[in-house]
Amino acid sequence: MNANDITCGFIGLGLIGGSMARALKEKAPGMRIISYTPHRETSERAKADGIVDVIAPAIDEHFTECDYIFLCAPIERNNDNLSILKPFLDKKTTLSDIGSVKTSIHEHVKELGLEDQFIGGHPMAGTERIGYINSKASILENAYYILTKTEKTSDERLENYRQLVELMGATPLIIPYEQHDFATAAISHVPHVISGCLVNLVERSDYSDGLMKTIAAGGFKDITRISSSSPVMLQQICLTNRKNIVTLLDKYIDYIKEMKDVIDDADGDSLMDFFSSAREYRDSFNDLNRGPIRKTYITRVDIADEPGNIASVATLLSVNGINIKNIGIVHNREDEHGTLSIEFHDGKAMEKAVQLLDNHGYPSAK
């Protein structure tokens, strides 16, 4: 089927749903997109942007026309919306969701007798920002997009959906939904719990003048960045993927206790093995160019905290034909110097920039 002849329905249009709709419209401008959102102004904005063609006033007969319907509300709400949607479904329609927990909706789909039409979906992409206003087609580029079929999913339906994912610019990965939920608990859900615990630990341990909050710098901010994610989403994740999260938290607690004993015993060899192993495995993630942890090309240089220094560095790189992806100050130094973090699109640009900056008196930060 020609992508420009497809009609896609979105029930909910937040960060990920909006990014998917943008990506599809960008690649297939003739595609028809129907949207229902609880807050109509979201759909109206998307229509004004040229992303949505038809605004549905409710989950109603408008969705009968769809070749694909994406459930993009919070996890538990998707289950309710699926029940409302069922009377309006055409047999040709492929149903999917974008939730990071799959077991709950797969069970609900089975109860409703919709296994032949449903394929679970989870775009492994996003930011801490939420809402359609922050959606971008580029969010999906080269990201893994996990598909979880049912026992009744036909090869043809799965292949068509796989091609649609590739059209969005994402990389489809087909795995069983049980495996998906355990894996995402380990690499996403448990880290959110740990991040929240660290933030709350500092809050409860801080001095009355807020010293810890004041001096919290790069390392703490990096490891707790995900705590800025939607509390509603995280609540739903923990409630629907409870068993896997608890299993992994039990293992993590045992590991934390083990490391507490190592530190208490001042066991230097074990500490070196611990940090070396973690570093080696974490660094291996940077060889991957897809998924939530992508390879990055970042260098840091020391600069004096004086007006015009950032502009000087940016200009130096620009006149030498080096394109910057991102640039900013890392506020974690105690003297008059700061650390400038510069991100590039590829390794060649970074190597050229490091040499150029070093030659002009901007050495890499240690």
C-alpha positions in Angstrom: 0.0 0.0 0.0 1.2 3.5 -0.9 1.9 5.4 2.4 0.1 8.4 1.0 -3.1 6.4 0.8 -3.0 5.3 4.4 -5.3 6.7 7.2 -3.8 6.8 10.7 -5.7 7.5 13.9 -4.2 8.8 17.1 -6.0 8.6 20.4 -3.9 10.9 22.5 -1.3 13.1 20.9 1.5 13.9 23.3 5.3 13.9 22.9 5.6 10.5 21.3 2.3 10.3 19.4 2.9 13.8 18.1 6.4 12.9 17.0 5.1 9.8 15.2 2.4 11.9 13.5 4.9 14.5 12.4 7.3 11.8 11.1 4.6 10.2 9.1 3.4 13.5 7.6 7.0 14.4 6.8 7.6 11.2 4.8 4.1 10.8 3.4 2.4 14.3 3.1 -0.7 12.7 1.5 -1.3 10.5 4.6 -4.6 11.2 6.3 -4.4 11.6 10.1 -7.4 11.6 12.5 -6.9 12.6 16.1 -8.9 12.5 19.3 -7.4 14.2 22.4 -9.2 14.9 25.7 -8.0 18.5 25.4 -9.3 19.5 22.0 -6.8 22.4 21.8 -4.0 19.9 21.3 -5.7 18.5 18.2 -6.5 22.0 17.0 -2.9 23.0 17.3 -1.8 19.9 15.4 -4.3 20.7 12.7 -3.0 24.2 12.4 0.5 22.7 12.1 -0.7 20.7 9.1 -0.2 17.4 11.0 -3.8 16.4 11.8 -6.4 16.4 9.0 -9.5 15.5 11.0 -10.3 16.2 14.6 -12.6 13.6 16.1 -14.9 14.9 18.9 -14.7 11.6 20.7 -13.7 8.0 20.1 -16.3 7.4 17.5 -17.1 6.3 14.0 -14.3 8.5 12.6 -11.9 5.8 13.5 -13.6 3.2 11.4 -11.8 4.7 8.4 -8.3 4.0 9.8 -5.7 1.6 8.5 -3.8 2.1 11.8 -4.8 3.3 15.2 -2.3 4.3 17.8 -3.3 4.4 21.4 -1.1 7.1 22.9 -2.7 7.8 26.3 -1.2 6.6 29.6 -1.1 2.9 29.9 -4.2 2.2 32.0 -6.2 4.7 30.0 -5.3 2.9 26.8 -7.0 -0.2 28.1 -10.2 1.8 28.7 -10.0 3.5 25.3 -9.6 0.1 23.6 -12.9 -1.0 25.0 -14.6 2.2 23.8 -13.0 1.8 20.4 -13.9 -1.8 19.8 -17.4 -1.1 18.3 -15.9 1.3 15.7 -13.1 -1.0 14.5 -12.9 -2.2 10.9 -11.3 -5.6 10.4 -8.6 -4.1 8.2 -7.4 -1.8 11.0 -4.1 -2.6 12.8 -4.3 -1.6 16.4 -1.2 -0.5 18.3 -0.1 1.4 21.4 3.1 3.2 22.4 3.3 2.2 26.1 6.5 1.1 27.7 4.7 -1.8 29.4 3.1 -4.5 27.1 1.7 -7.3 29.3 -1.3 -5.3 30.5 -2.6 -4.3 27.1 -1.8 -7.7 25.5 -4.0 -9.3 28.2 -6.8 -6.8 27.6 -6.6 -7.3 23.8 -7.0 -11.0 24.4 -10.1 -10.5 26.6 -11.7 -8.3 23.9 -10.9 -10.9 21.1 -8.7 -8.4 19.2 -5.5 -10.5 19.0 -5.6 -10.8 15.2 -5.6 -6.9 14.8 -3.2 -5.9 17.6 0.5 -5.4 17.5 2.1 -3.8 20.5 4.5 -0.9 19.9 7.1 0.9 21.9 9.2 3.7 20.4 12.4 3.7 22.5 12.7 7.5 22.2 11.7 10.7 23.9 12.9 13.4 26.2 11.9 14.5 29.7 9.7 17.2 28.2 6.1 16.2 27.6 3.2 17.1 25.4 2.6 17.7 21.7 4.2 21.1 21.9 7.6 19.4 22.4 7.1 16.7 19.7 9.6 16.4 16.8 9.9 14.0 13.9 13.6 13.7 14.6 13.0 12.1 18.0 12.3 8.8 16.2 15.3 8.9 13.9 17.4 5.7 14.3 15.6 4.8 17.6 14.6 1.3 18.2 10.8 0.8 17.8 9.8 -2.5 19.5 7.0 -4.5 18.1 5.2 -7.2 20.1 2.9 -9.5 18.1 0.2 -11.8 19.4 -0.3 -15.5 18.7 -2.8 -14.5 16.0 -0.8 -11.7 14.3 -0.5 -12.5 10.6 2.9 -12.2 8.9 1.4 -9.7 6.4 0.1 -7.4 9.1 3.4 -7.5 11.0 5.4 -6.8 7.8 3.2 -3.8 6.9 3.6 -2.3 10.3 7.3 -2.9 10.2 7.5 -0.9 7.0 5.5 1.9 8.5 7.9 2.1 11.4 10.8 2.3 8.9 8.9 5.1 7.2 9.0 7.1 10.5 12.8 6.8 10.5 12.9 4.3 13.4 14.4 0.8 13.5 11.8 -2.0 14.1 12.8 -4.7 16.6 10.3 -7.7 17.1 10.4 -9.4 20.5 7.9 -11.2 22.8 6.0 -8.9 25.0 7.1 -10.7 28.2 10.7 -10.2 27.2 10.1 -6.6 26.4 8.6 -5.9 29.9 11.5 -7.5 31.8 14.1 -5.7 29.6 12.5 -2.3 29.9 12.1 -2.8 33.6 15.9 -3.2 33.8 17.1 -0.4 31.5 14.3 2.1 32.0 11.8 1.6 34.9 14.2 0.6 37.7 16.6 3.5 36.8 13.7 5.9 37.2 13.0 4.5 40.7 16.7 4.7 41.6 16.9 8.3 40.2 13.9 9.3 42.3 15.4 7.8 45.4 18.6 9.7 44.9 16.8 13.0 44.5 14.6 12.4 47.5 17.7 11.2 49.5 19.4 14.5 48.9 16.3 16.5 49.6 15.9 14.8 53.0 19.6 14.9 53.8 20.2 18.5 52.8 21.2 21.3 55.2 18.7 24.0 56.2 20.3 26.4 53.8 20.0 24.1 50.9 23.7 23.6 50.4 23.4 20.2 48.6 20.9 21.6 46.1 23.1 24.6 45.5 26.3 22.7 44.7 24.6 19.7 42.9 26.6 19.6 39.7 27.3 17.6 36.5 27.4 14.1 37.9 24.4 14.3 40.1 22.4 16.2 37.5 23.3 13.6 34.8 22.3 10.6 36.9 19.1 12.1 38.1 18.0 13.8 34.8 15.2 11.3 34.2 13.5 12.4 37.5 12.1 15.3 35.5 9.8 12.8 33.6 6.1 12.8 34.0 5.1 11.5 37.5 1.8 10.2 36.0 3.6 8.1 33.4 6.0 6.7 36.0 3.2 5.9 38.4 1.4 3.9 35.7 4.6 2.1 34.7 5.3 1.0 38.3 1.7 -0.2 38.7 1.5 -2.1 35.4 5.0 -3.6 35.4 5.2 -4.2 39.2 6.4 -7.8 39.2 9.4 -7.2 36.9 10.4 -4.0 38.7 10.2 -5.6 42.1 12.2 -8.6 41.0 15.0 -6.4 39.7 14.9 -4.0 42.7 15.4 -7.0 45.0 18.5 -7.9 43.0 19.7 -4.2 43.1 19.1 -4.0 46.8 21.3 -7.1 47.3 24.0 -5.6 45.1 23.8 -2.3 47.0 24.3 -4.2 50.3 27.2 -6.1 48.8 28.9 -2.9 47.8 28.2 -1.3 51.2 30.1 -4.2 52.8 33.0 -3.7 50.3 33.2 0.0 51.1 32.9 -0.7 54.9 35.7 -3.2 54.7 37.9 -0.7 52.7 38.4 -3.5 50.1 40.3 -1.5 47.4 40.7 -4.4 45.0 36.9 -5.1 44.9 36.2 -1.4 44.5 38.5 -1.2 41.5 36.9 -4.3 39.9 33.4 -2.9 40.5 34.1 0.5 38.9 36.2 -0.9 36.1 33.6 -3.4 35.2 30.8 -0.8 35.2 33.0 1.6 33.1 33.8 -1.1 30.5 30.2 -2.2 30.1 28.8 1.3 30.0 31.4 2.5 27.5 30.4 -0.4 25.2 26.9 1.3 24.9 28.6 4.1 23.0 29.3 1.7 20.2 25.6 1.5 19.5 24.0 4.1 17.3 20.4 3.3 18.0 18.2 3.0 21.0 17.8 5.2 24.1 21.6 5.5 24.7 23.1 6.7 21.4 26.7 7.2 20.5 27.7 10.8 21.3 30.6 13.0 20.2 31.3 15.5 23.0 34.4 17.3 24.1 34.9 19.7 27.0 37.2 22.6 27.1 38.2 24.9 30.0 37.4 28.6 29.5 37.7 31.6 31.7 34.3 33.0 32.9 34.5 36.1 30.9 32.1 37.8 28.4 32.5 36.6 24.8 34.4 33.4 25.4 31.6 31.1 24.3 31.0 33.2 21.1 34.8 33.1 20.4 34.9 29.3 20.5 31.7 29.0 18.4 33.1 31.5 15.8 36.4 29.7 15.7 34.7 26.4 14.9 32.3 28.0 12.4 34.9 29.7 10.3 36.8 26.4 10.0 33.7 24.6 8.7 32.9 22.6 11.9 29.2 22.2 12.6 28.2 22.2 16.3 25.2 20.1 17.4 25.0 21.5 20.9 27.0 23.8 23.2 26.7 24.9 26.8 28.5 25.6 30.1 28.8 22.8 32.7 28.6 24.6 36.0 30.6 22.4 38.2 33.8 24.2 38.9 34.8 26.0 42.1 37.2 28.6 40.6 36.8 31.4 38.0 37.0 28.8 35.1 34.1 27.0 33.6 33.9 23.9 31.4 32.4 24.3 28.0 30.7 21.2 26.6 30.5 20.9 22.9 28.6 18.2 21.0 29.3 17.3 17.4 27.4 15.3 14.8 30.3 12.8 14.1 33.7 11.7 15.3 35.6 13.4 12.5 34.2 16.8 13.3 35.1 16.3 17.0 38.7 15.3 16.3 39.2 18.3 14.1 37.7 20.6 16.7 39.8 19.3 19.5 43.0 19.9 17.6 41.9 23.3 16.4 40.8 24.4 19.9 44.1 23.1 21.4 46.1 25.1 18.9 44.2 28.3 19.9 44.7 27.9 23.6 41.5 26.0 24.5 42.8 22.7 25.9 40.5 19.8 26.6 39.2 19.8 30.2 40.5 17.0 32.4 
